[in-house]
């Protein structure tokens, strides 16, 4: 999506386009203070899957921590608090 000046929106950034909604949902719960076990119970997935999703998000956003990934996802428009 572009604005009137032809600039892409942050949600159209390559980093944002390659992250699946379920992985963004895991990151949203991290932003709300939940750990992998709690997120797994909420989303009805295994804690292992939750950790894999978060590792994938870290890699795709080029982040070393969940805090950094949450911050970057907010800046890209993937998360709103």
C-alpha positions in Angstrom: 0.0 0.0 0.0 1.3 3.5 -0.8 0.3 6.9 0.3 -0.4 9.9 -2.0 3.3 10.6 -2.3 4.0 7.0 -3.5 5.7 6.0 -0.2 5.1 2.5 1.1 3.4 2.1 4.5 5.4 0.5 7.2 3.1 -2.5 7.2 4.2 -3.1 3.6 7.8 -3.4 4.6 9.4 -6.7 3.6 9.9 -7.6 7.2 6.2 -7.2 7.9 5.0 -9.1 4.8 6.8 -12.4 5.6 5.5 -12.9 9.2 2.4 -15.0 9.5 -0.5 -13.8 11.6 -0.1 -16.6 14.2 3.5 -15.6 14.8 2.5 -11.9 15.2 -0.2 -13.1 17.7 2.6 -14.9 19.8 4.6 -11.6 19.7 1.5 -9.7 20.8 1.2 -11.9 23.9 4.9 -11.4 24.6 4.3 -7.7 24.5 1.5 -8.2 27.1 4.0 -10.0 29.5 3.2 -13.6 28.8 5.8 -16.3 28.6 5.9 -19.3 26.2 4.0 -21.6 28.4 1.2 -19.1 29.0 1.0 -18.2 25.3 0.8 -21.9 24.4 -2.1 -22.4 26.7 -3.9 -19.3 25.3 -3.4 -20.2 21.7 -3.8 -23.9 22.2 -0.4 -24.8 20.8 2.6 -26.4 22.4 5.3 -24.3 24.2 7.8 -25.7 21.7 5.8 -24.3 18.8 5.5 -21.0 20.6 9.2 -20.8 21.1 9.7 -21.7 17.4 7.3 -19.0 16.3 9.1 -16.4 18.4 12.6 -17.5 17.1 11.2 -17.1 13.6 10.0 -13.6 14.3 13.3 -12.7 15.9 15.1 -13.9 12.7 12.8 -12.2 10.3 12.9 -8.9 12.1 16.7 -9.2 12.7 16.3 -9.0 16.5 18.2 -10.7 19.3 15.5 -10.5 22.0 11.7 -10.4 22.3 11.9 -6.9 23.7 13.7 -5.7 20.5 11.2 -7.7 18.3 8.2 -6.1 20.0 9.7 -2.7 19.6 10.5 -3.2 15.9 7.0 -4.8 15.3 5.4 -1.7 16.8 7.5 0.6 14.6 6.6 -1.5 11.5 2.9 -1.4 12.3 2.6 -5.1 13.0 1.6 -4.6 16.6 -0.5 -1.9 18.4 -0.8 -1.7 22.1 
